[in-house]
């Protein structure tokens, strides 16, 4: 597996991966309507372009040979805080170390742009099995909340953090 930084030209790849991963990940957690809303909100072409070009998101793509199999996105959130916005792996590739590689690539990126101690945080749905993965990676739950995202939908999340 290899990981490389994504560019604006990679938006269709990110979108395609999201279309395969996101609905499966959340099918037993959120409604179909909320999933569709969140897909457009987070993975619409204009949204992805804005994230990368204007909002400081750095996406990295994981490949197995020529096949894209996952992605991670990190964004600066404050002076000493970064937000791991997204980390997803194709369901057929989960459990093979790709998530760990993407997580480590995100941490390595943060350390490369911010060598001083800082915090990396993320939001994860409280019912998402990934909570256990993040704990294995050294993250701790520091808060929880129900965050409105529009159209009457909420993200019911833990906020997790790791100091790097």
N, C-alpha and C positions, 0 to 999 in steps of 0.2 A: 504494500500500500504506500502511496505517496500523497503528500499534501502540498497544495500550492495556493497562493493568494489569488482570490478572484478579482476580476476587473468588471467594468460595465458590460463588456462583451459576454460575460458569463451569466448575465441575468436570466436568459432562457434556461440554462442548466439548473440554476438555483430554483427557479419556478417549477421546472419539471420534477425535480427531486421532491420539492414541497408537495406537489400534487400527489405523489406516490406515498409520501411518508405521513403528512399531517393528518389526513382523514383516518388512517389506520391507527395512529397514535392516540387520537382523541375520540374514537367511535363509541367507546363505553363511558366517556367522561363528560362530554358536552353534546348538546343537540346538533343535529345535522345543520340547522339554520345558523347556529353560532359558529360551527366549523366553516361554513361557506363565507360568513361575514369576516371571520378572522383570516381566512385564506386571501381574500381580496385586500383586507386592511394591511396585512404583513407581507404578502407575496404578489400583489398586483405589480405589473411591470413598472408603473409610475412610482409606486411605493418603494420598490427595490432600488430604482434609479436614485430616488431622493435619499434613501438610507446611505447608499454608497457615496454619491456625489456631494451631498449636502450635510448629512448628519453624522459623519465620521464612523459609520459602521465599516469594519474590516471583515470581509468574508474570506474564509478559506475552504477549499474544496478537497475532499478526500477521493482518491482514485484507486481502483484495483485495475491495473493495466490502463486501458483506455476508457473504462467505465467509471463514471462519477457515482459514488456510493454514499456520500454524506457531506455535510457542511457545518460550519460553525461561524458565528458572527459575534464580534466584540466591539463595544462602543465606549469611549470615555464618558464618564458620568459626572466627574468632579475632579478636584485637584489630585486626590489620591484614591479615586474609585473608578473602576471599570465595570461595565455591565456585560456579562455574557448573555447576549440577547437570544441566540438560537444555537442549538446543537442537536442535529438530527442525523440518523443513519437509516438507510433502507432497512425495512423489517427483515428481509432475507439475509442481511449482513450484520445484524445485531448479535452481540455475544462473541465477536471475532476480534475484538481489540480496536476496532475503528473509532468507537466513541472515546476510548482512552487516548488514542492518538490525536483526535481532534481537540479534546480537552487540553492535553499537554501542549498542542500547537497554539491554542489560545493563550495559555499561561506564558509560554515562551514569547509570544508576540507582545503581551503586556510588559514583560520584563525587558524586552528590547527597546520599547519606547518610554518606559518609566522604571529606570533601574533602582529607584528608591523604594522602600517598603510601601505597599498599597493594598487595597482590598479589591477582590474580584467578586462580584455579586451576580446572582441570577434569580429570576422568578420561575417557579415550577409549580404546576397544578398540584394541589395537595393529594390528589388521587393518582397522579402519574407514577408509574413504577420507577421512573428515572430518579426519584428521590433517593432510593437506595444506592444507585450508581454514584450520585453526587456525594453521598456520605462516604462511599469507598474512596472517592477522589480527594477526600479531606475537607469537604465543605460542611459547615454547620448551619442549622436553621437558626436564623437570628430574629425573624418576625414572620407574621402571616397576615393576610388581609384579603378582602374582596374588592377588587379594583374595577370600576366601571370602564368599559371600552367603547361604549356606544351602542345604539339600537336596543338598549335595555339589557345588554349582555355584561357579564362580569367575568374576570379572571379570578378564580378562587385559589390563591397561591401561597406557598411558602416563599420567603426570601431567604436564600442561602448565601453564605460567604466563605471565602478563604483568604487568608492573608498571604501575600507573596512578596 
